[in-house]
Amino acid sequence: MAGRDFAIFVVRRLINAIITLLLLLLLMFVLVHAIYGTPLALARLYAGPHPTMAQLETIVKEYHLDAPLYVQFINYLIGVFSGNLGYDPIYKEPEAYIIMHYLPITLTFMIPAVIITVLLGTYLGAIASANRNKWADYIIRAFYIFTWSSPPYFIALLLLLIFAIWLGPWTHLPTSGYVNPLLPRPKPVTGWPLIDALIEHDWAYAESYVIHMILPMFAVVLYSFGVYTRMARNTMLDVLESDYVRLAYVKGLSRRVVVYRVGLRNALIPLVTLMVLTFALSWTGAYVAEDVFDYHGMGYITTVAITSVDPLMVYDITLFVGISVIIANFIADILYGILDPRVRIA
């Protein structure tokens, strides 16, 4: 029965995720048509700079931009779900191919950054709550308030100043690029350069890749861990004042066991949802870090798209980030249901 309840819970969450995705696609579709109201104006998205009238008319026919709106929306849904996001006029390549080329470069340092943020934030939040209104609590709160309130550009530039100028002779951490440009890229197997290097046993490329992503990764960690640490601390404070924690003390359990086994385990349940916010927040930090450290990932192509007036690329990147947040939210809902069975019947 428990397995059946969980299956129903997963199906419901999946339906909610699909509905949210359809609403996102509808919103993006409406916004684009509100901005570019005519078929010829829409054709300029696909035409690139300085198109001729003949080129615009050809694009209108090719993409059926003069069809009724509901037909255009159906064609748009078919294109998105089939991976056909259009042909970029600047890069002269399919949009999906461009995104899938740069996406692994960003996710390779962003995923570890999110994991470190969650682990570090949970641990520091537990320490701060266990030492409420003591020096450890004050230091942790001051640190996360500083990073949380600082602009992401400031954090990235501060790391650049510390590790490139002050500690540069000892750290030797590179401050630009995602790998040594003199090293040949490994044979594409998965499309993820670091994983491909490990598969091909190209240790020099893998080492260079890891070293180059250290500073951008910790720029994202410092930018996003403040809100998570604050929520972890507040959640732990609520848990430590609950009846079952007082009962654990009455049973004679040590303070360490009560805080880190009883309290922290129960505090993790509401923090699962916050992981989605951390993931979404990390996109902003990753884009800024890539700009500061000249890291050619999703942030790089976003900057290029904005400066070169490539609205189609900006639109597709925005759409992709929205889809990734929906997927992350769906995963968080499933984890929430695993940790707290009461949610399944809510």
Secondary structure, 3 states (H helix, E strand, C coil): CHHHHHHHHHHHHHHHHHHHHHHHHHHHHHHHHHHCCCHHHHHHHHHCCCCCHHHHHHHHHHCCCCCCHHHHHHHHHHHHHCCCCCEECCCCEEHHHHHHHHHHHHHHHHHHHHHHHHHHHHHHHHHHHHCCCCHHHHHHHHHHHHHHHCCHHHHHHHHHHHHHHHCHHHHCCCCCCCCCCCCCCCCCCCCCHHHHHHHCCCHHHHHHHHHHCHHHHHHHHHHHHHHHHHHHHHHHHHHHCCHHHHHHHHCCCCHHHHHHHHHHHHHHHHHHHHHHHHHHHHHHHHHHHHHHCCCCCHHHHHHHHHHCCCHHHHHHHHHHHHHHHHHHHHHHHHHHHHHCHHHHHC
